Amino acid sequence: MTTIVIPAREKSTRLPEKLLLTVKGKPVIRWTVENCLNVKGINKVVVATDSERIKDALKDLNVDVFLTPSTLKSGSDRISYILDEIDDEDIINVQGDEPLLNPKDLENLAQVLKDEDIVSMYHPIKSEEEFLNPNVVKVVLDKNEYALYFSRSPIPYPRDNFFNRYIKHVFNKHIGVYGYKKEILKKFSSELKHAPIEDIEKLEQLRFLYYGYSIKMVKASSDTLGIDTQEDFEKFKNIIEGRR
């Protein structure tokens, strides 16, 4: 079976307390958790947070909420801290600021994880503006759809300015959802030191690549919206308020 774990840190550099910003009376973290509760075939949904306020915002939902130290640097570190509380061998990490993921994509990810150690998701980039945006993480894939590298920079770089020629083939956005075997996460927290490329890019998944692990990438059926900035939050708010 599979457990979805949602790491939820209260403080954020680019958008302070973003998980507690409300739309239609519900904080972002609650939108994310309720969406994950719609995923079929999942054993349980767990939240790992450093915030009593976030815990309180979820108190009436059917989820386990564990408090973790605020000093932990990444979502994977936060999940690793509570691993002894998780019985399942397959774990899916959904960031607390990803409230619009398609539940069917998470169901598909869980299926792929049965035969892989680490999995994640991507979606084709649709515009040059998105490609150049450092808040959009890019991933380069090999022919078998394993990740070669992740970056905030525009990669692969179109040296001859042929962006439009290649857009349908090689420019992909990384969607920050991960699936891992429990043993891999134990190694991540206890054996794998922070990698230089991870600290430079501020992308925790680079630690796995640095130490030689493979990350199988799964194409998402639709794009999503991670909330990193005020602009992202306004987009999310418009989407939710536009629903009937």
MIDORO-144041 format. One record per residue: residue in one letter; x negated, z, y of N, C-alpha, C, O in turn; residue number from 1; chain. Coordinates in steps of 0.1 Angstrom, whole numbers. Last residue first. Example, Ala and Ser with C-alpha at 12.3 -4.5 7.8 and 13.67 -1.06 7.14 Angstrom:
<recs>
[rec S [-128 71 -22] [-137 71 -11] [-129 79 0] [-134 80 11] 2 A]
[rec A [-132 78 -57] [-123 78 -45] [-132 78 -33] [-142 85 -33] 1 A]
</recs>
This chain:
<recs>
[rec R [178 -101 269] [191 -96 270] [195 -86 258] [206 -81 258] 244 A]
[rec R [147 -101 286] [154 -101 274] [168 -96 276] [170 -87 285] 243 A]
[rec G [134 -96 310] [141 -109 309] [149 -110 296] [157 -119 294] 242 A]
[rec E [121 -73 306] [133 -72 315] [141 -86 315] [152 -86 319] 241 A]
[rec I [100 -82 290] [110 -72 285] [123 -72 293] [134 -72 288] 240 A]
[rec I [86 -99 307] [91 -104 294] [102 -95 289] [113 -100 285] 239 A]
[rec N [80 -83 329] [89 -94 331] [95 -99 318] [106 -103 317] 238 A]
[rec K [62 -65 316] [75 -60 322] [85 -71 324] [97 -70 322] 237 A]
[rec F [42 -82 310] [49 -75 299] [63 -71 304] [73 -73 298] 236 A]
[rec K [33 -89 335] [38 -99 326] [46 -93 315] [57 -98 312] 235 A]
[rec E [25 -64 344] [36 -70 351] [42 -82 342] [54 -84 342] 234 A]
[rec F [3 -59 327] [15 -51 326] [27 -57 333] [38 -56 328] 233 A]
[rec D [-14 -79 335] [-9 -80 322] [4 -71 321] [14 -75 315] 232 A]
[rec E [-20 -69 361] [-13 -82 359] [-7 -84 345] [4 -89 344] 231 A]
[rec Q [-33 -46 355] [-20 -45 361] [-13 -58 360] [0 -58 358] 230 A]
[rec T [-48 -51 322] [-48 -50 336] [-34 -49 342] [-24 -50 335] 229 A]
[rec D [-43 -51 295] [-56 -45 300] [-56 -43 315] [-64 -35 320] 228 A]
[rec I [-23 -55 270] [-22 -50 283] [-35 -43 287] [-38 -32 284] 227 A]
[rec G [-20 -85 252] [-26 -72 253] [-27 -68 267] [-29 -76 276] 226 A]
[rec L [3 -105 240] [-2 -101 253] [-7 -87 252] [0 -77 250] 225 A]
[rec T [0 -134 218] [5 -121 222] [0 -117 235] [-8 -125 242] 224 A]
[rec D [12 -165 203] [2 -157 211] [9 -143 214] [21 -141 212] 223 A]
[rec S [21 -169 168] [24 -170 183] [14 -162 190] [7 -153 184] 222 A]
[rec S [11 -167 143] [21 -177 145] [25 -179 160] [30 -189 164] 221 A]
[rec A [-25 -164 140] [-12 -159 144] [-2 -170 146] [-5 -181 151] 220 A]
[rec K [-47 -170 114] [-40 -176 125] [-27 -169 128] [-19 -169 119] 219 A]
[rec V [-72 -147 106] [-59 -152 102] [-52 -158 114] [-51 -151 125] 218 A]
[rec M [-105 -144 95] [-96 -146 106] [-83 -153 101] [-84 -162 94] 217 A]
[rec K [-126 -121 80] [-117 -132 77] [-107 -132 89] [-100 -122 92] 216 A]
[rec I [-158 -112 86] [-144 -109 91] [-136 -121 89] [-138 -132 95] 215 A]
[rec S [-185 -97 68] [-177 -109 71] [-163 -105 76] [-158 -95 71] 214 A]
[rec Y [-215 -79 79] [-201 -80 73] [-194 -93 77] [-196 -98 88] 213 A]
[rec G [-239 -76 92] [-238 -86 81] [-225 -86 74] [-224 -92 63] 212 A]
[rec Y [-242 -61 114] [-247 -55 101] [-244 -64 89] [-245 -59 78] 211 A]
[rec Y [-230 -77 133] [-244 -73 135] [-250 -68 122] [-262 -71 119] 210 A]
[rec L [-203 -76 125] [-211 -89 124] [-226 -86 124] [-234 -92 117] 209 A]
[rec F [-196 -50 131] [-195 -55 117] [-204 -67 116] [-212 -68 106] 208 A]
[rec R [-200 -49 159] [-208 -40 150] [-208 -45 136] [-218 -45 129] 207 A]
[rec L [-181 -65 169] [-194 -71 168] [-204 -62 160] [-214 -67 155] 206 A]
[rec Q [-159 -50 173] [-159 -58 161] [-173 -64 159] [-177 -68 148] 205 A]
[rec E [-160 -38 198] [-164 -30 186] [-166 -39 174] [-174 -35 165] 204 A]
[rec L [-173 -49 227] [-164 -54 216] [-168 -47 203] [-179 -51 198] 203 A]
[rec K [-189 -49 250] [-179 -39 248] [-168 -44 239] [-156 -44 241] 202 A]
[rec E [-212 -65 251] [-199 -72 253] [-187 -62 254] [-176 -65 258] 201 A]
[rec I [-231 -44 248] [-232 -54 259] [-218 -60 262] [-214 -61 273] 200 A]
[rec D [-224 -31 225] [-224 -23 237] [-225 -33 249] [-219 -30 260] 199 A]
[rec E [-226 -52 206] [-214 -45 207] [-213 -38 221] [-203 -38 228] 198 A]
[rec I [-253 -58 207] [-243 -68 212] [-230 -62 214] [-222 -66 222] 197 A]
[rec P [-265 -34 197] [-267 -38 211] [-257 -48 216] [-252 -47 227] 196 A]
[rec A [-242 -13 178] [-251 -24 179] [-253 -28 193] [-244 -27 201] 195 A]
[rec H [-242 21 167] [-237 11 177] [-247 0 178] [-259 2 178] 194 A]
[rec K [-248 23 131] [-250 28 145] [-245 17 154] [-243 5 151] 193 A]
[rec L [-231 30 103] [-234 19 112] [-235 24 126] [-226 28 132] 192 A]
[rec E [-223 54 89] [-236 47 86] [-240 37 96] [-252 35 99] 191 A]
[rec S [-199 64 98] [-209 73 93] [-223 67 91] [-233 74 92] 190 A]
[rec S [-181 44 106] [-182 57 114] [-194 65 110] [-200 72 119] 189 A]
[rec F [-184 24 87] [-184 21 102] [-187 33 110] [-195 33 119] 188 A]
[rec K [-179 37 63] [-193 32 66] [-194 30 81] [-204 33 87] 187 A]
[rec K [-151 40 66] [-160 52 64] [-175 48 68] [-181 56 74] 186 A]
[rec L [-143 14 67] [-142 22 79] [-150 35 78] [-156 40 88] 185 A]
[rec I [-148 6 41] [-155 0 51] [-154 8 64] [-165 9 71] 184 A]
[rec E [-130 22 26] [-144 24 25] [-152 18 36] [-162 24 40] 183 A]
[rec K [-105 11 33] [-108 24 38] [-123 27 37] [-129 33 46] 182 A]
[rec K [-105 -23 45] [-105 -13 34] [-110 0 39] [-119 1 48] 181 A]
[rec Y [-87 -33 75] [-100 -29 68] [-96 -22 55] [-85 -16 53] 180 A]
[rec G [-77 -54 100] [-74 -48 88] [-87 -45 81] [-96 -53 81] 179 A]
[rec Y [-69 -55 135] [-79 -55 124] [-73 -49 112] [-64 -40 112] 178 A]
[rec V [-63 -72 165] [-57 -65 154] [-67 -66 142] [-72 -77 140] 177 A]
[rec G [-66 -87 191] [-73 -75 187] [-66 -66 177] [-64 -54 179] 176 A]
[rec I [-71 -120 188] [-61 -110 190] [-66 -98 183] [-69 -97 171] 175 A]
[rec H [-92 -143 204] [-91 -132 194] [-80 -123 198] [-79 -118 209] 174 A]
[rec K [-86 -177 209] [-85 -164 214] [-84 -154 203] [-77 -156 193] 173 A]
[rec N [-106 -206 205] [-96 -197 200] [-97 -183 206] [-108 -178 209] 172 A]
[rec F [-114 -239 204] [-113 -228 213] [-102 -218 209] [-90 -222 209] 171 A]
[rec V [-113 -261 186] [-124 -250 185] [-123 -239 194] [-130 -229 193] 170 A]
[rec H [-91 -279 188] [-99 -278 176] [-107 -265 175] [-108 -258 165] 169 A]
[rec K [-79 -285 212] [-70 -284 200] [-78 -280 187] [-72 -277 177] 168 A]
[rec I [-100 -289 230] [-92 -277 231] [-83 -275 218] [-80 -263 215] 167 A]
[rec Y [-118 -310 232] [-119 -301 220] [-109 -290 220] [-109 -282 210] 166 A]
[rec R [-111 -324 255] [-113 -331 242] [-113 -322 230] [-108 -326 219] 165 A]
[rec N [-111 -305 275] [-98 -311 270] [-99 -319 257] [-90 -319 250] 164 A]
[rec F [-139 -300 278] [-130 -290 274] [-117 -296 268] [-113 -292 257] 163 A]
[rec F [-164 -313 282] [-154 -320 275] [-143 -310 270] [-139 -311 258] 162 A]
[rec N [-188 -306 295] [-176 -305 302] [-164 -313 296] [-156 -319 302] 161 A]
[rec D [-210 -306 279] [-208 -318 286] [-194 -318 293] [-189 -329 297] 160 A]
[rec R [-208 -280 269] [-220 -283 277] [-217 -296 285] [-221 -297 297] 159 A]
[rec P [-186 -257 264] [-186 -272 264] [-196 -278 274] [-194 -280 285] 158 A]
[rec Y [-195 -231 243] [-196 -236 256] [-196 -251 256] [-204 -257 250] 157 A]
[rec P [-171 -218 220] [-184 -224 222] [-184 -231 236] [-174 -237 240] 156 A]
[rec I [-169 -194 248] [-176 -200 236] [-167 -207 227] [-155 -203 226] 155 A]
[rec P [-170 -179 277] [-164 -191 271] [-173 -197 260] [-183 -203 263] 154 A]
[rec S [-173 -143 271] [-178 -156 277] [-171 -167 270] [-165 -166 259] 153 A]
[rec R [-167 -123 254] [-158 -125 266] [-162 -138 274] [-154 -142 282] 152 A]
[rec S [-168 -131 219] [-174 -130 232] [-163 -130 243] [-153 -136 241] 151 A]
[rec F [-178 -132 185] [-168 -129 195] [-175 -127 208] [-186 -122 209] 150 A]
[rec Y [-188 -154 158] [-191 -145 169] [-179 -143 178] [-170 -152 179] 149 A]
[rec L [-177 -162 133] [-191 -164 136] [-196 -155 147] [-207 -148 147] 148 A]
[rec A [-152 -153 111] [-157 -152 124] [-173 -154 124] [-180 -147 117] 147 A]
[rec Y [-139 -177 88] [-145 -164 90] [-152 -164 104] [-156 -175 109] 146 A]
[rec E [-128 -202 81] [-121 -193 91] [-126 -178 90] [-118 -169 90] 145 A]
[rec N [-144 -219 69] [-135 -212 61] [-127 -201 68] [-121 -192 62] 144 A]
[rec K [-160 -230 89] [-151 -239 82] [-141 -232 73] [-130 -237 70] 143 A]
[rec D [-160 -203 114] [-167 -213 105] [-156 -221 98] [-144 -219 100] 142 A]
[rec L [-151 -197 148] [-149 -197 134] [-158 -206 126] [-162 -217 131] 141 A]
[rec V [-154 -177 176] [-158 -189 170] [-157 -188 155] [-162 -178 150] 140 A]
[rec V [-132 -162 200] [-139 -161 187] [-142 -175 182] [-134 -184 183] 139 A]
[rec K [-129 -145 231] [-130 -157 223] [-136 -154 210] [-145 -146 209] 138 A]
[rec V [-108 -124 250] [-119 -125 240] [-118 -137 232] [-108 -140 226] 137 A]
[rec V [-100 -123 282] [-96 -130 270] [-108 -131 261] [-117 -138 264] 136 A]
[rec N [-113 -114 304] [-104 -105 297] [-98 -110 284] [-92 -103 276] 135 A]
[rec P [-127 -136 314] [-134 -127 306] [-126 -116 299] [-130 -109 290] 134 A]
[rec N [-114 -169 313] [-110 -155 316] [-118 -145 308] [-116 -145 296] 133 A]
[rec L [-117 -194 304] [-128 -189 313] [-125 -174 316] [-134 -168 323] 132 A]
[rec F [-95 -198 288] [-108 -200 282] [-119 -193 290] [-128 -187 285] 131 A]
[rec E [-75 -198 307] [-76 -187 297] [-89 -187 290] [-95 -176 288] 130 A]
[rec E [-81 -221 320] [-80 -209 328] [-82 -197 318] [-89 -187 320] 129 A]
[rec E [-77 -241 301] [-90 -238 305] [-91 -225 313] [-101 -218 312] 128 A]
[rec S [-53 -232 276] [-56 -236 289] [-71 -233 292] [-77 -224 286] 127 A]
[rec K [-48 -223 250] [-40 -234 255] [-44 -239 269] [-40 -250 272] 126 A]
[rec I [-64 -213 220] [-63 -212 235] [-57 -225 240] [-60 -236 236] 125 A]
[rec P [-49 -203 190] [-56 -213 198] [-54 -211 213] [-43 -207 217] 124 A]
[rec H [-55 -170 178] [-45 -179 182] [-52 -190 191] [-60 -186 199] 123 A]
[rec Y [-63 -146 152] [-67 -154 164] [-55 -164 167] [-46 -165 158] 122 A]
[rec M [-71 -114 136] [-62 -125 140] [-68 -133 152] [-75 -128 160] 121 A]
[rec S [-89 -101 107] [-84 -100 121] [-76 -113 124] [-74 -121 115] 120 A]
[rec V [-103 -81 81] [-95 -92 85] [-91 -90 100] [-90 -79 105] 119 A]
[rec I [-125 -70 55] [-121 -69 70] [-114 -82 74] [-118 -93 70] 118 A]
[rec D [-123 -75 28] [-128 -62 33] [-123 -60 47] [-119 -49 51] 117 A]
[rec E [-96 -91 10] [-107 -91 19] [-111 -77 23] [-103 -68 21] 116 A]
[rec D [-73 -92 -4] [-84 -99 -10] [-97 -99 -2] [-106 -106 -5] 115 A]
[rec K [-55 -78 11] [-56 -74 -3] [-68 -80 -9] [-73 -74 -19] 114 A]
[rec L [-54 -91 36] [-63 -79 34] [-64 -75 20] [-74 -69 16] 113 A]
[rec V [-33 -109 33] [-46 -114 33] [-56 -102 30] [-66 -104 23] 112 A]
[rec Q [-11 -91 37] [-13 -98 24] [-27 -103 22] [-33 -102 12] 111 A]
[rec A [-15 -82 63] [-15 -72 52] [-17 -79 38] [-24 -74 29] 110 A]
[rec L [-10 -105 77] [-23 -99 77] [-25 -89 65] [-36 -89 59] 109 A]
[rec N [17 -108 72] [8 -118 67] [-6 -112 66] [-13 -114 56] 108 A]
[rec E [26 -86 87] [29 -87 73] [20 -97 66] [15 -94 55] 107 A]
[rec L [18 -94 112] [12 -82 106] [15 -82 91] [6 -77 83] 106 A]
[rec D [35 -116 115] [21 -118 115] [13 -106 109] [3 -108 102] 105 A]
[rec K [59 -103 116] [57 -112 105] [42 -115 104] [36 -117 93] 104 A]
[rec P [59 -90 141] [58 -82 129] [55 -91 116] [48 -86 107] 103 A]
[rec N [39 -102 167] [50 -106 158] [49 -98 145] [39 -99 138] 102 A]
[rec L [32 -80 194] [28 -86 182] [40 -90 174] [50 -83 173] 101 A]
[rec L [36 -66 218] [44 -78 216] [39 -86 203] [42 -98 202] 100 A]
[rec P [20 -44 225] [34 -42 221] [42 -54 217] [54 -53 213] 99 A]
[rec E [-8 -33 225] [-4 -46 220] [11 -45 215] [14 -45 203] 98 A]
[rec D [-21 -9 231] [-17 -18 242] [-13 -32 238] [-13 -42 246] 97 A]
[rec G [-29 3 208] [-17 8 215] [-12 -1 226] [-1 1 230] 96 A]
[rec Q [-39 -20 182] [-41 -13 195] [-29 -9 202] [-18 -16 201] 95 A]
[rec V [-37 -15 149] [-30 -21 160] [-33 -14 172] [-30 -2 173] 94 A]
[rec N [-53 -18 119] [-55 -12 132] [-48 -20 143] [-52 -32 146] 93 A]
[rec I [-44 -12 87] [-43 -21 98] [-44 -14 111] [-36 -4 113] 92 A]
[rec I [-59 -5 56] [-55 0 69] [-55 -11 79] [-64 -19 80] 91 A]
[rec D [-57 2 22] [-56 -8 32] [-51 -3 45] [-40 3 45] 90 A]
[rec E [-55 26 8] [-68 20 8] [-68 8 19] [-79 5 24] 89 A]
[rec D [-36 55 18] [-37 41 15] [-51 36 16] [-58 40 25] 88 A]
[rec D [-37 81 29] [-38 79 15] [-41 65 11] [-47 62 0] 87 A]
[rec I [-51 98 56] [-45 85 51] [-48 83 36] [-59 84 32] 86 A]
[rec E [-66 119 64] [-52 121 64] [-44 108 59] [-32 109 58] 85 A]
[rec D [-92 111 64] [-88 120 53] [-73 122 53] [-68 127 43] 84 A]
[rec L [-93 96 88] [-92 89 75] [-88 98 63] [-81 94 54] 83 A]
[rec I [-96 103 114] [-84 108 107] [-83 102 93] [-72 103 86] 82 A]
[rec Y [-119 90 123] [-118 105 125] [-106 111 117] [-107 122 112] 81 A]
[rec S [-113 63 121] [-122 69 111] [-121 85 112] [-123 91 101] 80 A]
[rec I [-98 60 144] [-91 59 131] [-100 66 120] [-95 73 111] 79 A]
[rec R [-118 62 163] [-106 71 163] [-99 71 150] [-95 82 145] 78 A]
[rec D [-134 41 156] [-140 55 156] [-128 65 155] [-129 75 148] 77 A]
[rec S [-117 20 163] [-121 22 149] [-127 36 147] [-125 42 136] 76 A]
[rec G [-115 23 190] [-103 25 182] [-107 27 168] [-101 36 161] 75 A]
[rec S [-144 41 203] [-136 29 200] [-124 33 192] [-123 44 187] 74 A]
[rec K [-155 66 210] [-157 54 219] [-148 42 216] [-145 34 225] 73 A]
[rec L [-145 99 215] [-146 88 206] [-146 75 214] [-138 73 223] 72 A]
[rec T [-138 119 233] [-151 114 234] [-154 102 224] [-164 95 226] 71 A]
[rec S [-114 130 228] [-114 120 238] [-127 113 239] [-129 103 246] 70 A]
[rec P [-106 137 193] [-114 139 205] [-113 127 215] [-113 116 211] 69 A]
[rec T [-70 135 184] [-85 132 182] [-92 135 194] [-86 135 205] 68 A]
[rec L [-40 143 167] [-48 144 179] [-63 143 176] [-68 148 166] 67 A]
[rec F [-17 122 152] [-28 131 150] [-36 131 163] [-39 120 169] 66 A]
[rec V [15 116 141] [7 116 153] [-4 126 151] [-1 138 149] 65 A]
[rec D [35 96 120] [26 108 121] [17 106 133] [11 95 134] 64 A]
[rec V [69 87 128] [55 84 127] [47 97 126] [52 107 132] 63 A]
[rec N [97 82 136] [92 84 122] [78 80 120] [75 71 113] 62 A]
[rec L [102 98 168] [100 86 159] [95 90 146] [88 101 144] 61 A]
[rec D [101 119 186] [114 117 178] [113 104 169] [123 101 163] 60 A]
[rec K [76 119 198] [80 130 189] [92 128 181] [94 134 171] 59 A]
[rec L [63 103 215] [67 97 202] [73 107 193] [75 104 181] 58 A]
[rec A [56 116 238] [64 104 240] [69 98 227] [78 90 227] 57 A]
[rec D [38 135 228] [52 139 232] [61 128 233] [73 129 230] 56 A]
[rec K [16 120 224] [22 126 213] [36 130 216] [45 128 208] 55 A]
[rec I [10 114 251] [14 103 242] [21 109 230] [31 103 225] 54 A]
[rec R [4 140 259] [15 133 266] [20 121 257] [32 119 256] 53 A]
[rec E [-18 147 245] [-6 154 242] [6 147 248] [17 147 243] 52 A]
[rec S [-42 124 234] [-33 128 245] [-20 135 240] [-13 130 231] 51 A]
[rec D [-57 110 218] [-64 121 224] [-55 128 235] [-59 136 242] 50 A]
[rec T [-44 98 187] [-45 98 201] [-52 110 206] [-54 120 199] 49 A]
[rec A [-32 77 163] [-44 86 165] [-46 86 180] [-51 76 186] 48 A]
[rec V [-3 73 144] [-9 72 157] [-20 82 158] [-19 94 155] 47 A]
[rec V [10 54 117] [3 66 122] [-3 63 135] [-8 52 138] 46 A]
[rec V [34 43 95] [28 41 108] [22 54 113] [29 64 113] 45 A]
[rec K [34 34 59] [37 43 71] [30 38 83] [21 30 83] 44 A]
[rec N [36 11 42] [39 24 38] [42 34 49] [52 41 48] 43 A]
[rec I [51 -20 48] [41 -10 52] [45 3 47] [57 7 48] 42 A]
[rec G [71 -38 43] [61 -37 33] [50 -27 36] [40 -26 29] 41 A]
[rec K [76 -51 77] [81 -49 63] [69 -47 53] [59 -53 55] 40 A]
[rec V [77 -37 108] [69 -45 99] [73 -41 84] [73 -29 81] 39 A]
[rec N [89 -21 126] [97 -32 121] [89 -40 111] [95 -50 105] 38 A]
[rec L [70 -3 135] [80 2 126] [89 -9 120] [96 -7 110] 37 A]
[rec C [58 -18 155] [52 -17 142] [61 -11 131] [59 -14 119] 36 A]
[rec N [77 -14 176] [74 -28 170] [68 -27 156] [72 -35 147] 35 A]
[rec E [73 13 181] [86 8 176] [85 -6 170] [92 -9 160] 34 A]
[rec V [47 12 191] [50 19 178] [63 14 172] [64 12 160] 33 A]
[rec T [50 -3 215] [40 -8 204] [44 -1 191] [45 -8 180] 32 A]
[rec W [68 12 229] [71 -2 226] [62 -7 214] [67 -13 205] 31 A]
[rec R [52 35 232] [64 35 224] [69 22 220] [73 19 209] 30 A]
[rec I [32 26 249] [28 30 235] [40 31 226] [40 28 215] 29 A]
[rec V [46 21 273] [40 10 265] [37 14 251] [40 7 242] 28 A]
[rec P [76 41 276] [62 39 278] [56 28 269] [62 25 258] 27 A]
[rec K [108 33 287] [100 36 276] [85 33 279] [82 22 285] 26 A]
[rec G [124 25 308] [124 39 304] [115 43 293] [115 54 289] 25 A]
[rec K [118 -2 312] [131 2 308] [131 16 302] [138 19 292] 24 A]
[rec V [85 7 309] [94 -4 311] [107 -1 305] [108 3 293] 23 A]
[rec T [58 28 321] [71 26 315] [78 13 319] [77 8 330] 22 A]
[rec L [26 39 311] [34 31 320] [47 27 314] [48 23 302] 21 A]
[rec L [11 49 291] [22 57 296] [30 51 307] [40 56 311] 20 A]
[rec L [-9 32 287] [0 34 276] [12 42 280] [22 43 272] 19 A]
[rec K [-25 34 311] [-16 22 309] [-6 24 297] [5 19 298] 18 A]
[rec E [-41 51 324] [-29 56 318] [-19 45 314] [-7 47 315] 17 A]
[rec P [-56 27 345] [-55 41 341] [-41 44 335] [-31 40 341] 16 A]
[rec L [-70 -1 337] [-56 2 341] [-54 17 336] [-49 19 325] 15 A]
[rec R [-98 -1 332] [-92 -11 341] [-78 -8 345] [-74 -13 356] 14 A]
[rec T [-102 23 317] [-110 20 329] [-103 10 338] [-102 12 350] 13 A]
[rec S [-79 48 307] [-84 34 306] [-91 31 319] [-87 34 329] 12 A]
[rec K [-68 76 287] [-75 70 299] [-80 56 296] [-83 53 285] 11 A]
[rec E [-56 79 261] [-48 80 274] [-55 73 285] [-49 66 293] 10 A]
[rec R [-57 58 233] [-65 67 242] [-58 67 256] [-53 56 261] 9 A]
[rec A [-47 54 203] [-41 54 216] [-48 64 225] [-45 76 225] 8 A]
[rec P [-46 34 173] [-54 43 182] [-49 42 196] [-46 31 201] 7 A]
[rec I [-24 33 148] [-25 28 162] [-33 38 170] [-29 49 173] 6 A]
[rec V [-24 20 116] [-28 31 125] [-30 25 139] [-36 15 141] 5 A]
[rec I [-4 13 88] [-7 8 102] [-12 21 110] [-4 30 111] 4 A]
[rec T [-13 12 55] [-9 21 66] [-13 14 79] [-24 9 80] 3 A]
[rec T [-2 -2 24] [-9 -3 37] [-4 6 47] [8 8 48] 2 A]
[rec M [-8 0 -12] [0 0 0] [-9 0 13] [-21 2 12] 1 A]
</recs>
